[in-house]
Amino acid sequence: MLFATYKHCYRLLLCMSLGYSGLVFAVTAPVRLVTEAWPPMSFEQDGVPTGFGVELVNMLQVSLGQQQSIEVLPWARAYSIASTTPNVLLFATSISDERETHFDFIGPIATSKITLYAKADDSININQLSDVNAAGIVGVYRESVGAQLLQQQGVNALLVASFPQQSAKQLLFSRVRLWCQADLAVKHILEEVGAKESAIKPVYTLAEIRLYLAFSKGTPAETVQRWQTELEKRKESGEFARLYQKWFGTLPPPLENQIFWHKTD
């Protein structure tokens, strides 16, 4: 009887142990890391991912015991993967009505102004969004927040590219009159296409946005919370601010901490 009782207790402890191990695995299972070529936030240099967002995500994942490689993909592909597959981290992205149903967001990790740019010698004057339709074609890249903002406001004269560098070239070669881009990335994108900032000028700001790390629906809430906790630690220690200044100079880093859980039907 004593031996039978012992075996029963052993099995119970074993089941509890396996159940606990499964819980830990659900919390700490590595997430797939996807981003886009959007310097200085994320891009490849000699085939190696780099940029502010890449360095931040690598810093956080090491603390969480994860060593996943970061995939730098076209934005539309990265977004498609993250919006249809559980356990994926997409960065960096703003929050929109559509995205709120697909992702949990932590951050913010950066702020940026979505701006319309024209060639420096263009006499264009835009005072309100309704002036944009009459101005000419706007270059945007696929699934970007700028493209979504313009479409929502009824701006239909859009030339959609797969990469922001293509839109920059279209402006420089006068194939579009305006280029819609987040200001954080403009300098680096122009450098990539062999142009200087003096070649263009900002003519209208559509919105100021905050950028986040976005976890796909189906990612365990515990995983999202642990990433947020690690991000908070980096902000409190000053590491986040130092990394931000390395990539964005004197722009002030966003030091508040937020989690936005995805909306349910």
C-alpha positions in Angstrom: 0.0 0.0 0.0 2.8 2.4 0.9 4.6 1.6 -2.4 1.4 2.2 -4.4 0.8 5.5 -2.6 4.4 6.5 -3.4 3.9 5.6 -7.1 0.7 7.7 -7.1 2.5 10.7 -5.6 5.4 10.3 -8.0 3.0 10.3 -11.0 1.2 13.3 -9.7 4.5 15.2 -9.2 5.6 14.2 -12.7 2.4 15.4 -14.2 2.7 18.7 -12.3 6.3 19.0 -13.4 5.4 18.4 -17.1 2.5 20.8 -16.8 4.8 23.4 -15.3 7.4 22.8 -18.0 4.8 23.3 -20.7 3.8 26.6 -19.1 7.4 27.8 -19.1 7.8 26.8 -22.7 4.7 28.7 -23.6 6.1 31.8 -21.9 9.7 31.6 -23.1 9.2 30.0 -26.6 11.2 32.2 -29.0 9.3 34.5 -31.3 10.1 34.9 -35.0 11.6 38.4 -35.6 10.7 40.2 -38.8 11.3 43.8 -39.9 11.7 45.8 -43.1 14.5 47.7 -44.8 13.8 51.1 -43.3 17.0 52.8 -42.2 18.0 53.8 -39.7 15.4 51.8 -37.9 16.3 48.5 -39.6 18.3 47.6 -42.6 21.1 45.2 -43.8 24.7 46.3 -44.1 26.9 43.8 -45.9 24.2 41.2 -45.4 24.0 41.7 -41.6 20.8 43.3 -40.1 21.5 46.5 -38.2 19.8 49.8 -37.2 18.2 51.1 -34.0 15.3 48.7 -34.0 17.6 45.7 -34.7 20.0 46.6 -31.9 17.1 47.2 -29.5 15.4 43.9 -30.3 18.7 42.0 -30.1 19.4 43.6 -26.7 16.0 42.5 -25.4 16.0 39.0 -26.8 19.4 38.2 -25.3 18.0 39.1 -21.9 15.1 36.8 -22.5 17.3 33.9 -23.4 16.5 34.0 -27.1 18.9 34.1 -30.0 16.7 34.3 -33.1 18.0 35.8 -36.3 16.2 38.9 -37.6 14.6 38.7 -41.0 14.8 41.9 -43.1 11.9 41.6 -45.6 9.8 43.9 -47.8 7.3 45.5 -45.6 4.3 43.9 -47.3 5.7 40.4 -46.8 6.8 41.1 -43.2 3.3 42.4 -42.4 1.6 39.5 -44.1 3.6 37.0 -42.1 3.0 38.8 -38.8 -0.7 39.4 -39.4 -1.4 35.7 -40.2 1.1 33.7 -38.0 1.2 33.4 -34.2 4.4 34.0 -32.2 5.9 36.7 -34.5 7.4 40.0 -33.5 7.1 42.8 -36.2 9.0 46.0 -35.8 8.8 48.9 -35.9 5.2 49.8 -36.6 2.6 52.4 -35.7 -0.9 51.6 -34.3 -3.9 51.8 -36.7 -7.5 50.6 -36.6 -6.6 47.6 -38.8 -3.5 46.7 -36.9 -5.2 46.8 -33.5 -7.1 43.6 -34.4 -4.0 41.7 -35.3 -1.3 42.7 -32.8 -0.4 43.4 -29.2 1.9 46.5 -29.1 4.6 47.4 -26.6 6.6 50.6 -26.4 6.8 53.2 -27.7 10.3 52.7 -29.1 10.4 55.8 -31.3 8.4 58.8 -32.5 8.3 60.1 -36.1 6.5 62.6 -38.3 4.9 61.4 -41.5 5.7 64.1 -43.9 5.2 65.0 -47.6 8.4 66.0 -49.3 8.9 67.9 -52.6 12.0 68.7 -54.7 13.9 71.6 -53.2 13.3 73.8 -56.3 9.5 73.1 -56.5 7.4 76.1 -55.7 4.5 73.9 -54.4 2.6 75.2 -51.4 0.4 72.9 -49.4 -1.7 74.4 -46.6 -4.1 71.6 -46.0 -4.6 67.9 -47.0 -7.2 68.8 -49.6 -4.5 70.5 -51.6 -2.7 67.3 -52.1 -5.0 65.8 -54.7 -4.6 68.8 -56.9 -0.8 68.9 -56.5 0.0 65.7 -58.4 1.1 62.1 -57.8 2.4 61.1 -54.3 5.0 58.4 -54.0 4.3 55.9 -51.2 5.5 52.4 -50.3 3.1 49.5 -50.0 1.2 49.1 -46.7 3.0 52.0 -45.1 1.2 54.2 -42.5 1.6 57.2 -44.9 -0.2 55.4 -47.7 -3.0 54.4 -45.3 -3.4 57.9 -44.0 -3.6 59.4 -47.5 -6.1 56.8 -48.7 -8.2 57.3 -45.6 -8.3 61.1 -46.4 -9.4 60.4 -50.0 -6.0 61.0 -51.7 -6.0 58.6 -54.6 -3.2 59.8 -56.9 -0.7 57.5 -55.3 2.2 55.7 -57.0 2.9 52.6 -54.8 6.4 51.1 -54.5 7.7 48.0 -52.7 10.5 49.9 -51.0 10.9 53.5 -49.8 14.1 53.9 -51.8 12.0 53.5 -55.0 9.7 56.3 -53.9 12.6 58.6 -53.1 14.1 58.0 -56.6 10.7 58.7 -58.2 10.6 62.1 -56.5 14.2 62.9 -57.5 13.5 61.9 -61.1 10.2 63.9 -61.1 8.1 60.8 -61.7 6.0 61.9 -58.6 5.6 65.4 -57.3 5.5 64.4 -53.6 7.1 61.7 -51.5 5.4 60.5 -48.3 7.9 59.3 -45.7 8.5 59.2 -41.9 11.2 61.8 -41.1 13.3 59.5 -39.1 14.3 57.6 -42.2 14.7 60.3 -44.8 18.4 61.1 -44.4 19.5 57.4 -44.6 17.1 56.6 -47.5 18.5 59.5 -49.5 22.1 58.5 -48.8 21.3 55.0 -50.1 20.1 56.4 -53.4 23.0 58.8 -53.7 21.2 62.1 -52.8 21.5 64.8 -50.2 18.8 66.2 -47.9 19.2 69.5 -49.6 17.7 68.0 -52.7 14.3 67.9 -51.1 12.2 69.9 -48.7 9.3 69.1 -46.3 6.0 70.7 -47.4 3.3 69.2 -45.2 3.1 67.0 -42.1 0.4 64.4 -42.1 0.7 63.1 -38.6 3.1 62.5 -35.8 3.2 58.9 -34.8 4.7 56.6 -32.2 6.3 53.3 -33.2 6.1 50.1 -31.3 7.1 46.4 -31.3 4.1 44.4 -32.5 3.4 40.8 -31.4 1.1 38.8 -33.7 -2.2 37.5 -32.4 -1.7 34.1 -30.8 1.6 35.1 -29.1 1.2 34.2 -25.4 0.3 37.2 -23.2 3.1 36.2 -20.8 5.6 36.5 -23.7 4.4 40.0 -24.6 4.6 41.0 -20.9 8.1 39.8 -20.5 9.4 41.7 -23.5 7.7 44.8 -22.2 9.3 44.3 -18.8 12.7 44.0 -20.3 12.1 47.2 -22.4 11.1 49.1 -19.2 14.3 48.0 -17.6 16.4 49.4 -20.5 14.5 52.7 -20.3 15.0 52.9 -16.5 18.8 52.1 -16.8 19.5 54.7 -19.5 20.5 52.1 -22.1 17.5 52.8 -24.3 18.2 56.6 -24.3 21.9 56.0 -25.2 21.0 53.7 -28.0 18.4 56.2 -29.3 20.9 59.0 -29.3 23.4 56.8 -31.2 21.0 56.5 -34.1 18.8 59.6 -33.9 21.1 62.3 -32.4 19.4 64.9 -30.3 15.9 63.7 -30.9 14.3 63.0 -27.5 13.6 59.3 -26.8 10.1 58.2 -25.7 10.6 57.0 -22.1 7.0 56.1 -21.2 5.8 52.5 -21.2 2.6 51.1 -22.7 1.0 47.9 -23.7 -1.9 47.9 -26.2 -3.6 44.5 -26.3 -5.3 43.5 -29.6 -9.0 44.2 -30.0 -11.3 41.2 -29.9 -14.5 40.9 -32.0 
